Amino acid sequence: MKATGFISLWTLVSLPCGQLANPAEHEDVVKHAIKLHRGKGAVITQRKQWVLESCRKLSGLLRQKNVVLNKLKNAIRAVEKDAGLSDEEKLFQVHTFEIFQKELNESENSVFQAIHGLQRALQGDYKDVVNMKESSRQRLEALREAAIKEEMEYVELLAAEKHQVEALKNMQHQNKSLSMLDEILEDVRKAADRLEEEIEEHAFDDNKSVRGVNFEAVLRVEEDEANSKRNASKREVEDDLGLSMLIDSQNNQYILTKPRDSTIPRADHHFIKDIVTIGMLSLPCGWLCTTIGLPTMFGYIICGVLLGPSGLNSIKSIVQVETLGEFGVFFTLFLVGLEFSPERLRKVWKISLQGPCYMTVLMIAFGLLWGHLLQIRPTQSVFISTCLSLSSTPLVSRFLAGSVRGDKEGDIDYSSVLLGMLVMQDVQLGLFIAVMPTLIQAGVSTYSSIFKEILRILILIGQILFSLAAVFLVCLVIKTYLIGPYYRKLHAESKGTKEILILGITAFIFLMLTITELLDVSMELGCFLAGALISSQGHMVTEEIMSCIEPIRDFLAIIFFASIGLHVFPTFVIYELTVLLFLTLSVVIMKFVLAVLVLSLILPKTSQYIKWIVSAGLAQVSEFSFVLGSRARRAGIISREVYLLILSVTTLSLLLAPALWRAAIMKCVPRPERRSST
């Protein structure tokens, strides 16, 4: 019985004793363990003696730890009873003792956690990869929690050290007389300390226990490597860590969004350099495209390709650049709405509503047919078809910029039809984003729950229709009661300066996109409606606002098209050029044919000739497929290969769009209008 107890004790103390011994003793312990395991050269007495010594060491450390804990408790009681100490000093000393108590307890817990980890590993099956992965995950979680605890303890020690330094300063100030300036500075120092305590949010402590929050191991990369060569002290380096870059195990990169000390202004120099670089390189790229007869937007896309991951890889703040580029879309659609008055929208609203809906249904039907033939999942077929059915509103807006809006009396203007259909596609985009979670669930659902999924989709469609009705009512109220007085007030306050006018119009744009977002409709539709509402105030108002907003739109549009280039990968296109060209031509031809077919059915006979121009404008794929594709890839709806195919087909279709548009203009538009349209 005693021998059995020795053996079980050996399994208990073998690991911690190896940790507590020096390297030479550790090597001897390993040799003993190997000999005991193999049964070579080890006698029973040596084995018992080694186990007894190991047990004595561990039990001695545990007894010593208990003695120290009792002394710390007595010291805490003594400090609390000491009448000569202030309450603040008592609190500081007690907190210091508690930190040491916590260190002892955590060290003891880590010993037994290591023993339990060894027991789990010995009980596992080395051939079972899933079991090994789970064990590795548990160890990783334990290490993360240990790192968090150690970080918190380090922060507490820094605070204790700071308090100790402050106490020493107070003692020195009490022993000598202070000048008036020193007293003022001392009061300012105390006020600054109180300010830092008030504005500090303790975001780490508040969020570490929130559901869904995971601990991650990250690498901290210094902002400027030259700082380490300038004989900077350790404290100076720590103070400069605010704008360092963090990299997690998945190679995601993070930068500071809100500093702990909000009293010091900071700037993201990576983002500034990225915007400066894009601005400088966009000029020669735009000039080059103008020289060879291409729209300047392709020069900006080329700029993004050159600076992005597939080129020089000099853009560090990709997410920030894309975010700023989204404002280019907002202002572009606002100007589109500014030129597209409600009267013109009322004239073509039936065509604008029916055309995109019919085209989307036909695209999904063809997608499901090809998906069935190629054995592709229905959810993936529906997603790809819907992505490819969307067309680029910013691109077509550039095509229509400066074109003549009138045709023969009584005919329908092709630009009105085209923009109306594109706006309806933006509404469909919001609908599809709302339905995407259901698509994700449908991908893993059984056939018994298909009816529930269909019912859920119908409910979502009803919610979107209700949201559109609410948006329409809001626009009606704003047009009737608010927009006129609001603009007159802006115009009266902006005499002599355009600052108030620009700010007021921008605020109105943001108000409308916020309203549509709250109603679960796309923000792009809100920007378009903002322009349409302002255009109802007359031609003079439209011209004045357009002259103010166009320069802002042009700069932000450069950033937007450059951000598209960041996701274009020429090497992938070159490797799969034949396949991509075939897919792109198939998509463009299919969209063109479907648009012609649908418009032939819904356009009046007197306006049938514009179907070729409208179909040419709809025959490319929207840049929003990048956004939808990235979400679908993260959700597991599509694979990495399908995602890259969608990106490449979208890019090539956008490159083919100017040629198709010019061909349609040459065929259908009279010569005087053709010159201004192109």
C-alpha positions in Angstrom: 0.0 0.0 0.0 2.8 2.3 0.9 4.6 1.6 -2.4 1.4 2.3 -4.3 1.2 5.7 -2.5 4.8 6.5 -3.5 4.0 5.7 -7.1 0.9 8.0 -7.1 2.9 10.7 -5.4 5.6 10.4 -8.1 3.0 11.1 -10.8 1.9 14.1 -8.7 5.3 15.8 -8.1 7.4 14.7 -11.1 6.4 17.8 -13.1 6.7 20.6 -10.5 9.9 19.2 -9.1 11.4 19.4 -12.5 10.3 23.0 -12.6 11.7 23.9 -9.2 15.1 22.2 -9.7 18.2 23.7 -11.3 19.3 22.5 -14.8 21.6 19.8 -13.4 19.0 18.4 -11.1 16.4 18.6 -13.8 18.6 16.5 -16.1 19.1 13.9 -13.3 15.3 13.7 -12.8 14.8 13.1 -16.5 17.4 10.3 -16.5 15.7 8.7 -13.4 12.3 8.9 -15.1 13.7 7.2 -18.2 15.3 4.4 -16.2 12.2 3.9 -14.1 10.1 3.7 -17.3 12.4 1.2 -19.0 13.1 -0.8 -15.8 16.9 -0.5 -16.4 19.5 0.2 -13.7 17.2 1.5 -11.0 16.6 -0.3 -7.7 13.6 0.0 -5.5 15.4 1.9 -2.7 16.7 4.6 -5.1 13.2 5.0 -6.5 11.7 5.4 -3.0 14.4 7.8 -2.0 14.0 10.0 -5.1 10.2 10.1 -4.6 10.6 11.0 -0.9 13.0 13.9 -1.7 10.7 15.2 -4.4 7.7 15.1 -2.0 9.7 16.8 0.7 10.6 19.6 -1.7 7.0 20.2 -2.8 5.5 19.9 0.7 8.2 22.2 2.0 7.3 24.8 -0.6 3.6 24.5 0.2 4.2 24.9 3.9 6.4 27.9 3.3 3.7 29.4 1.2 1.1 29.0 3.9 3.5 30.6 6.5 4.0 33.5 4.2 0.3 33.9 3.7 -0.3 33.9 7.5 2.4 36.6 7.9 0.7 38.7 5.1 -2.7 38.4 6.9 -1.1 39.6 10.1 0.6 42.4 8.3 -2.7 43.5 6.8 -4.4 43.5 10.2 -1.5 45.5 11.7 -1.7 48.1 8.9 -5.5 48.4 9.4 -5.0 49.1 13.1 -2.1 51.5 12.7 -3.5 54.9 13.6 -0.5 56.8 12.3 -1.3 56.0 8.7 -3.8 57.9 6.6 -6.6 56.0 4.9 -5.0 56.4 1.5 -1.7 55.0 2.8 -3.5 52.1 4.5 -5.3 51.3 1.3 -2.0 51.3 -0.7 -0.2 49.0 1.7 -3.0 46.5 2.0 -3.4 46.5 -1.8 0.4 45.7 -2.1 0.1 42.8 0.3 -2.9 41.5 -1.6 -1.0 41.6 -4.9 1.7 39.4 -3.3 -0.9 37.0 -2.0 -2.4 36.7 -5.4 1.0 36.0 -6.9 1.6 33.1 -4.4 -1.8 31.6 -5.1 -1.5 31.8 -8.9 1.9 30.2 -8.7 0.5 27.3 -6.7 -2.5 27.0 -9.1 -0.2 26.9 -12.2 1.7 23.8 -10.7 -1.5 21.8 -10.3 -2.9 22.9 -13.7 0.3 21.6 -15.2 -0.2 18.3 -13.5 -3.8 18.1 -14.7 -2.7 18.9 -18.2 -0.2 16.0 -18.1 -2.9 13.7 -16.9 -5.2 14.6 -19.8 -2.3 14.1 -22.3 -1.5 10.7 -20.9 -5.2 9.7 -21.1 -5.5 10.8 -24.7 -5.1 8.9 -27.9 -2.1 10.1 -29.9 -3.7 8.8 -33.1 -6.9 10.9 -32.5 -6.2 14.3 -34.2 -9.5 15.8 -32.9 -8.6 14.9 -29.3 -5.1 16.4 -29.7 -6.6 19.6 -31.2 -9.0 19.9 -28.3 -6.2 19.5 -25.8 -4.1 22.1 -27.6 -7.1 24.4 -27.6 -7.6 24.0 -23.8 -3.9 24.7 -23.2 -4.1 27.7 -25.4 -7.1 29.1 -23.5 -5.2 28.4 -20.2 -2.2 30.3 -21.5 -4.3 33.2 -22.6 -6.0 33.5 -19.3 -2.7 33.3 -17.5 -1.3 36.0 -19.8 -4.3 38.2 -19.0 -3.9 37.7 -15.2 -0.2 38.4 -15.5 -0.9 41.6 -17.5 -3.4 42.7 -14.8 -0.9 42.1 -12.1 1.7 44.0 -13.9 -0.6 46.9 -14.3 -1.4 46.8 -10.6 2.3 46.8 -9.8 2.8 49.8 -12.1 0.1 51.6 -10.2 1.6 50.7 -6.9 5.0 51.9 -8.1 3.4 55.2 -9.2 1.7 55.6 -5.9 5.0 55.0 -4.1 6.7 57.6 -6.1 3.9 60.1 -5.4 4.1 59.4 -1.7 7.8 60.1 -1.8 7.2 63.3 -3.6 4.6 64.4 -1.0 7.1 63.7 1.8 9.7 65.8 0.1 7.3 68.6 -0.4 6.2 68.5 3.2 9.9 68.8 4.4 10.6 72.0 2.4 8.8 75.2 1.7 7.2 75.5 -1.7 7.2 78.6 -3.9 3.9 80.0 -5.2 4.7 78.5 -8.7 5.4 75.1 -7.2 2.1 75.1 -5.3 0.2 76.0 -8.5 2.0 73.2 -10.4 1.2 70.8 -7.6 -2.5 71.7 -7.8 -2.4 71.3 -11.6 -0.8 67.9 -11.2 -3.5 66.7 -8.8 -6.2 68.0 -11.1 -4.6 66.3 -14.1 -4.5 63.0 -12.2 -8.2 63.3 -11.4 -9.0 64.1 -15.0 -7.2 61.0 -16.2 -9.1 58.9 -13.7 -12.4 60.4 -14.8 -12.0 59.9 -18.5 -10.4 56.5 -18.4 -13.0 53.9 -19.5 -11.5 50.7 -18.3 -12.6 49.1 -21.6 -10.4 46.0 -21.0 -11.9 45.2 -17.7 -15.4 45.9 -18.8 -15.3 43.7 -21.9 -13.1 40.8 -20.9 -16.1 38.9 -19.5 -18.6 39.9 -22.2 -20.1 36.9 -24.0 -18.3 36.4 -27.4 -15.1 38.0 -26.3 -12.0 35.8 -26.8 -8.4 36.2 -25.6 -5.9 36.3 -28.5 -2.2 36.3 -28.7 -0.9 39.3 -30.7 2.4 40.7 -31.9 3.1 44.3 -31.3 5.1 46.0 -34.2 6.6 49.4 -33.5 5.5 52.3 -35.6 9.0 53.5 -36.2 11.9 51.1 -36.0 14.3 54.0 -35.8 13.1 54.8 -32.4 15.0 51.9 -30.9 18.2 53.4 -32.3 17.8 56.8 -30.7 18.9 55.8 -27.1 15.3 56.2 -25.9 14.6 55.1 -22.4 12.2 52.3 -21.7 9.6 54.6 -20.3 9.7 56.7 -23.5 9.3 53.6 -25.6 6.3 52.5 -23.6 4.7 56.0 -23.9 5.1 55.8 -27.7 3.4 52.4 -28.1 0.0 53.9 -28.7 0.2 53.8 -32.5 1.9 50.5 -32.8 0.4 47.8 -35.0 -1.0 44.6 -33.6 -1.0 41.3 -35.6 -3.0 38.3 -34.4 -2.4 34.6 -35.2 -4.7 34.9 -38.3 -2.4 37.6 -39.8 -5.1 40.3 -39.2 -3.5 43.7 -38.5 -5.0 46.2 -36.1 -4.2 49.8 -35.2 -5.2 52.1 -32.4 -8.8 53.4 -32.5 -9.1 55.1 -29.1 -6.1 55.7 -26.8 -6.2 55.2 -23.0 -5.0 58.8 -22.5 -7.4 61.0 -24.5 -5.7 64.2 -23.4 -2.9 63.6 -26.0 -3.8 64.1 -29.7 -2.7 61.3 -32.0 -2.7 60.8 -35.7 -2.6 57.5 -37.7 0.5 58.2 -39.9 0.0 55.0 -41.8 -3.4 56.2 -43.0 -2.1 59.7 -43.8 0.7 58.2 -45.9 -1.7 55.9 -47.7 -4.0 58.8 -48.7 -1.1 60.9 -49.8 0.4 58.1 -51.9 -3.0 57.4 -53.6 -3.5 61.1 -54.4 -0.1 61.4 -56.0 -0.2 58.2 -58.0 -3.8 58.8 -59.2 -2.8 61.8 -61.2 -0.4 60.1 -63.7 -2.7 57.0 -63.9 -5.7 59.2 -64.7 -3.7 61.1 -67.3 -2.7 57.9 -68.9 -6.3 56.7 -69.2 -7.4 60.0 -70.6 -4.6 59.8 -73.2 -5.7 56.4 -74.5 -9.4 57.3 -74.4 -10.5 55.4 -71.2 -12.5 56.9 -68.3 -10.3 58.2 -65.6 -11.9 55.9 -63.1 -9.8 53.0 -64.6 -6.7 55.0 -63.9 -7.7 55.2 -60.2 -8.3 51.4 -60.2 -4.9 50.8 -61.7 -3.5 53.1 -58.9 -5.0 50.8 -56.3 -3.7 47.7 -58.1 -0.1 49.1 -58.1 -0.3 50.1 -54.4 -2.3 47.1 -53.1 -1.3 43.6 -52.0 -0.8 42.4 -55.6 1.6 45.3 -56.4 4.0 47.3 -54.1 1.9 46.4 -51.0 2.5 49.9 -49.6 -1.1 50.5 -48.4 -1.1 49.6 -44.7 -4.6 50.9 -43.6 -6.7 49.0 -46.2 -9.9 49.0 -44.1 -9.6 52.8 -43.4 -9.0 53.6 -47.1 -12.1 51.5 -48.1 -14.1 53.2 -45.4 -13.2 56.7 -46.7 -13.9 55.5 -50.2 -17.5 54.6 -49.2 -18.1 58.3 -48.8 -17.3 58.7 -52.5 -20.2 56.4 -53.2 -22.5 58.4 -50.9 -21.7 61.7 -52.6 -21.8 60.2 -56.1 -25.3 58.9 -55.5 -26.3 62.2 -53.9 -25.4 64.0 -57.1 -27.2 61.4 -59.2 -30.3 62.1 -57.2 -29.7 65.8 -57.5 -29.9 65.5 -61.3 -32.8 63.0 -61.1 -35.8 64.9 -60.0 -38.9 63.3 -58.5 -40.9 64.4 -61.6 -38.7 62.3 -63.8 -38.8 59.4 -61.3 -42.6 59.5 -61.3 -42.5 59.2 -65.1 -40.5 56.0 -65.2 -41.3 54.4 -61.8 -43.1 51.4 -63.2 -40.2 50.5 -65.5 -37.7 51.1 -62.8 -39.6 48.8 -60.4 -40.4 46.0 -62.8 -37.2 45.8 -64.8 -34.7 45.0 -62.0 -37.1 42.6 -60.4 -37.7 40.6 -63.6 -33.9 40.6 -64.4 -33.0 39.3 -60.9 -35.7 36.6 -61.0 -34.4 35.5 -64.5 -30.8 35.5 -63.3 -31.6 33.4 -60.3 -33.5 31.0 -62.4 -30.6 30.6 -64.8 -28.2 30.3 -61.9 -30.3 27.5 -60.3 -30.4 25.7 -63.7 -26.7 25.9 -64.2 -26.1 25.0 -60.5 -28.2 21.9 -60.9 -26.3 20.8 -64.0 -22.9 21.5 -62.3 -24.1 20.1 -58.9 -23.7 23.4 -57.0 -25.6 24.0 -53.8 -28.8 26.0 -54.3 -27.8 28.6 -51.7 -24.5 29.2 -53.5 -26.2 29.4 -56.9 -28.8 32.0 -55.5 -26.0 34.1 -54.0 -23.8 34.1 -57.1 -26.8 34.9 -59.4 -27.9 37.8 -57.2 -24.4 39.2 -57.0 -24.0 39.1 -60.8 -27.5 40.7 -61.4 -26.4 43.9 -59.7 -24.9 46.7 -61.8 -22.5 49.6 -60.9 -24.3 52.8 -60.1 -21.2 55.0 -59.7 -19.8 53.7 -63.0 -23.0 54.4 -65.0 -23.3 57.8 -63.2 -19.9 58.7 -64.7 -21.1 57.6 -68.1 -24.2 59.8 -67.8 -22.3 62.8 -66.4 -23.0 65.7 -68.7 -25.2 63.8 -71.1 -28.2 65.5 -72.7 -31.4 64.6 -70.8 -34.0 65.3 -73.4 -35.2 63.4 -76.4 -38.2 63.8 -78.6 -41.3 65.2 -76.9 -43.3 62.4 -75.2 -40.4 59.9 -75.3 -38.8 58.4 -72.2 -35.3 59.6 -71.5 -32.8 56.6 -71.4 -30.9 58.2 -68.5 -34.0 58.3 -66.4 -34.8 54.7 -67.0 -31.3 53.6 -66.4 -30.8 55.5 -63.2 -34.3 54.4 -62.0 -33.4 50.8 -62.5 -30.0 51.2 -60.8 -31.7 52.8 -57.8 -34.1 49.9 -57.6 -31.1 47.5 -57.6 -29.7 49.5 -54.7 -32.9 48.7 -52.9 -32.5 45.0 -53.8 -29.0 45.2 -52.4 -30.4 46.2 -49.0 -33.0 43.4 -49.3 -30.3 40.8 -50.1 -28.1 41.9 -47.2 -31.1 41.4 -44.9 -31.8 38.0 -46.4 -28.2 36.8 -46.3 -28.4 35.4 -42.6 -31.3 33.2 -43.8 -29.2 32.0 -46.7 -26.4 31.1 -44.2 -28.9 29.1 -42.1 -30.4 27.5 -45.2 -27.0 26.2 -46.2 -26.9 24.0 -43.1 -30.6 23.3 -42.7 -32.3 20.0 -43.4 -35.1 19.5 -45.9 -37.6 19.4 -43.1 -37.0 23.1 -42.3 -37.2 24.4 -45.9 -40.8 25.5 -45.4 -39.7 27.5 -42.3 -36.9 29.1 -44.3 -39.2 30.1 -47.1 -41.6 31.6 -44.6 -38.8 33.5 -43.0 -37.7 34.9 -46.4 -41.3 36.0 -47.1 -41.4 37.7 -43.7 -38.2 39.5 -44.4 -39.5 40.7 -47.8 -42.6 42.0 -46.0 -40.3 43.9 -43.6 -38.4 45.4 -46.4 -41.6 46.5 -48.2 -42.8 48.1 -44.9 -39.4 49.9 -44.6 -39.7 51.2 -48.1 -43.2 52.5 -47.4 -41.9 54.2 -44.2 -39.1 55.8 -46.2 -41.6 57.1 -48.8 -43.7 58.7 -46.0 -40.6 60.3 -44.5 -39.6 61.7 -47.9 -43.1 63.0 -48.4 -43.1 64.8 -45.1 -39.6 66.3 -45.7 -40.5 67.5 -49.2 -43.8 69.1 -48.0 -42.8 70.8 -44.8 -39.0 70.8 -44.2 -36.7 70.9 -47.2 -37.9 74.3 -48.4 -37.4 76.2 -45.1 -34.2 74.3 -44.4 -32.6 75.3 -47.7 -33.7 78.9 -47.4 -32.1 79.1 -43.9 -28.9 77.6 -45.2 -28.8 80.0 -48.2 -29.4 83.0 -45.9 -26.7 82.0 -43.5 -24.1 81.2 -46.2 -23.9 84.6 -47.8 -20.2 85.4 -48.4 -19.0 81.9 -47.5 -20.0 78.4 -48.7 -19.0 76.7 -45.5 -22.5 76.7 -43.9 -24.1 75.6 -47.1 -21.7 72.7 -47.6 -22.0 71.6 -44.0 -25.8 71.8 -44.1 -26.1 69.8 -47.3 -23.6 67.2 -46.0 -25.6 66.9 -42.7 -28.8 66.4 -44.7 -27.2 63.6 -46.7 -26.0 61.9 -43.5 -29.5 62.3 -42.0 -31.1 60.6 -44.9 -28.7 57.7 -45.0 -29.1 57.3 -41.2 -32.9 57.1 -41.6 -32.7 54.5 -44.4 -30.2 52.5 -42.4 -32.4 52.5 -39.3 -35.3 51.3 -41.5 -33.1 48.4 -42.8 -32.8 49.9 -46.3 -29.4 50.5 -47.9 -27.6 53.8 -47.0 -27.0 54.4 -50.7 -30.7 54.8 -51.3 -30.8 57.4 -48.6 -28.1 59.4 -50.3 -30.0 59.2 -53.6 -33.2 60.4 -52.0 -31.4 63.3 -50.4 -30.4 64.6 -53.8 -33.8 64.0 -55.3 -35.5 65.9 -52.4 -33.2 68.9 -52.8 -33.6 68.9 -56.6 -37.4 69.5 -56.1 -36.5 73.1 -55.0 -35.6 74.1 -58.6 -32.9 74.3 -61.2 -31.0 77.2 -59.6 -30.8 75.4 -56.3 -29.5 72.3 -58.0 -26.8 74.2 -59.8 -25.6 76.0 -56.7 -25.3 72.8 -54.6 -23.7 70.8 -57.4 -20.9 73.4 -57.8 -20.2 73.0 -54.0 -20.4 69.3 -53.7 -18.8 68.1 -56.9 -15.1 68.7 -55.8 -15.7 66.8 -52.7 -17.3 64.0 -54.7 -14.4 63.9 -57.1 -11.8 63.5 -54.5 -13.7 60.8 -52.5 -14.5 59.0 -55.7 -10.8 58.7 -56.4 -10.3 57.0 -53.1 -13.3 54.7 -53.8 -12.0 53.5 -57.2 -8.5 53.1 -55.8 -9.9 50.9 -53.0 -11.5 48.7 -55.6 -8.1 48.2 -57.2 -6.8 47.0 -53.8 -8.9 43.8 -54.4 -7.8 43.2 -58.0 -5.2 40.5 -58.4 -3.5 40.5 -61.8 -1.5 37.4 -61.2 -4.7 35.4 -60.6 -6.3 36.9 -63.7 -3.2 35.9 -65.8 -3.1 32.4 -64.5 -6.8 31.8 -65.2 -7.2 34.3 -68.1 -9.0 31.9 -70.5 -11.5 30.8 -68.0 -12.1 34.3 -66.7 -12.6 35.8 -70.1 -15.1 33.1 -71.0 -17.0 33.6 -67.7 -16.9 37.4 -68.0 -18.2 37.4 -71.6 -20.9 34.9 -70.7 -22.1 37.1 -67.8 -22.0 40.3 -69.8 -23.8 38.8 -72.8 -26.4 37.1 -70.6 -27.1 40.3 -68.7 -27.3 42.3 -71.9 -29.7 39.8 -73.5 -31.9 39.5 -70.4 -32.1 43.3 -70.2 -33.1 43.6 -73.8 -35.7 40.9 -73.4 -37.2 42.5 -70.2 -37.2 46.1 -71.6 -38.8 44.9 -74.9 -41.8 43.8 -72.8 -42.1 46.8 -70.5 -41.0 49.8 -72.6 -43.6 51.7 -74.7 -43.4 51.1 -78.4 -42.3 54.7 -79.0 -39.3 54.2 -76.7 -38.1 50.8 -77.7 -34.9 52.2 -79.2 -33.5 53.1 -75.8 -33.4 49.4 -74.7 -30.0 49.0 -76.3 -28.4 51.8 -74.3 -30.1 50.8 -71.0 -29.0 47.2 -71.5 -25.5 48.3 -72.2 -25.4 50.3 -69.0 -26.7 47.2 -67.0 -24.4 44.7 -68.6 -21.6 44.9 -66.0 -21.3 43.7 -62.4 -21.5 46.1 -59.5 -18.5 46.8 -57.3 -20.7 45.9 -54.3 -20.2 42.3 -55.3 -16.8 42.7 -53.5 -18.6 43.5 -50.3 -21.2 40.8 -50.7 -18.6 38.3 -51.7 -16.4 39.0 -48.6 -19.4 38.6 -46.3 -20.4 35.3 -48.0 -16.9 34.0 -47.8 -16.7 34.7 -44.1 -20.1 33.1 -43.6 -19.1 30.0 -45.5 -21.7 30.4 -48.3 -19.0 30.4 -51.0 -15.5 29.1 -51.1 -12.2 31.0 -51.6 -12.0 30.0 -55.2 -15.6 31.2 -56.0 -14.8 34.5 -54.2 -11.8 35.1 -56.4 -13.8 34.3 -59.5 -16.4 36.8 -58.5 -13.8 39.5 -57.9 -12.1 38.8 -61.2 -15.3 38.6 -63.3 -16.5 41.9 -61.7 -13.3 43.6 -62.5 -13.2 42.4 -66.1 -16.8 43.4 -66.7 -16.1 46.9 -65.4 -13.2 47.1 -67.8 -15.5 46.0 -70.7 -18.3 48.4 -69.8 -16.9 51.6 -71.5 -16.5 49.8 -74.8 -20.0 48.4 -74.7 -21.5 51.7 -73.6 -19.7 53.6 -76.5 -21.0 51.0 -79.0 -24.5 51.5 -77.8 -24.2 55.3 -77.9 -22.8 55.1 -81.4 -25.7 53.0 -82.6 -28.7 54.7 -80.9 -27.9 58.3 -80.0 -27.9 61.1 -82.5 -24.6 62.7 -83.2 -25.0 66.1 -81.3 -26.1 64.2 -78.1 -23.4 61.5 -78.6 -20.6 64.0 -78.2 -21.8 65.1 -74.8 -22.7 61.5 -73.6 -19.2 60.1 -74.2 
